[in-house]
Amino acid sequence: MAERRSWSLGSALRGMFTRERIDEQTWEDLEDALITADFGPDITDEILDHLRSEVARLGTDDPRDLKRMLRETIEDRLAKFDPTLKLSARPAVTLVVGVNGVGKTTTIGKFARFLRNFNRTVVVGAADTFRAAAVEQLDTWAMRADVRIVRPQHFGQDPASVAYQTVETAMRDGIEMVVIDTAGRLQTKAGLMDELTKIHRVIEKLTPVAEVLLVLDATTGQNGVMQAEAFIEHAGVTGLVITKLDGSAKGGFVLAVQERTGLPIKLIGTGEGINDLTGFTPHVFAEQLLADA
């Protein structure tokens, strides 16, 4: 797990919990660290108020107690959301959505490999048909992940028809998992959402959509959430994938984005390698945030 510590909150807290006692400087340093880690001012205030109350209730001034309470508080808040991927259907169809530039197509390749690591058969659909680069990039990742790909038959093919053909392929050949790339930008937000709605509707003529995963870039923080609000509002999103957590020191964004959107984080990307996408486990993540403290 050591390679993930570069984005842990713990490095900002190093030394705080080995002091002799909890004092006002401790609280100021903790506030600064939480804000820097992108928890946001509201959640930071709530966490600090809760911790002050717990410290007073227990009558402790031991910083080690404060560290344990902080970890438990973060874990409890993260665990309010269910991170389980709902992929029991056969085929289980996942739509992947998000604005261009967040690592969506790369994430699909990593997700396909993630599923292959659980011995699932996978086909990916290149339904971002108006960006030739997206199709070529997905083709490369499909080869790396050792999964099949359904490509557009011609430039600008209707994305919904590519999605439909991908699901048809899975049903015909007994493939368990379908992962479909979608456009991140069209000329208007309304046009983009209409396109996603059409893809969803066409797929469901064959089988229900199991998951709609929204990809967010941790390094863009709250701005990234604002950019993605149209997807959250209109695309039927069931869960979040957070990318680029490696080296970002933005671990607090993970908690903040769940609470702001009301959506669970289901996957996190922690590096550039094809295996650098993992399922999200609240207690493991909370421990890693404080690993260097």
Secondary structure as GFF3:
##gff-version 3
##sequence-region A 1 293
A	DSSP	three_ten_helix	2	7	.	.	.	ID=ss1
A	DSSP	alpha_helix	10	13	.	.	.	ID=ss2
A	DSSP	three_ten_helix	16	18	.	.	.	ID=ss3
A	DSSP	alpha_helix	24	36	.	.	.	ID=ss4
A	DSSP	alpha_helix	41	58	.	.	.	ID=ss5
A	DSSP	alpha_helix	63	78	.	.	.	ID=ss6
A	DSSP	beta_strand	92	97	.	.	.	ID=ss7
A	DSSP	alpha_helix	104	116	.	.	.	ID=ss8
A	DSSP	beta_strand	122	126	.	.	.	ID=ss9
A	DSSP	alpha_helix	132	145	.	.	.	ID=ss10
A	DSSP	beta_strand	148	150	.	.	.	ID=ss11
A	DSSP	alpha_helix	159	173	.	.	.	ID=ss12
A	DSSP	beta_strand	177	181	.	.	.	ID=ss13
A	DSSP	alpha_helix	189	203	.	.	.	ID=ss14
A	DSSP	beta_strand	209	217	.	.	.	ID=ss15
A	DSSP	three_ten_helix	218	220	.	.	.	ID=ss16
A	DSSP	alpha_helix	221	227	.	.	.	ID=ss17
A	DSSP	alpha_helix	229	234	.	.	.	ID=ss18
A	DSSP	beta_strand	239	243	.	.	.	ID=ss19
A	DSSP	alpha_helix	252	261	.	.	.	ID=ss20
A	DSSP	beta_strand	265	269	.	.	.	ID=ss21
A	DSSP	beta_strand	277	279	.	.	.	ID=ss22
A	DSSP	alpha_helix	282	289	.	.	.	ID=ss23
###
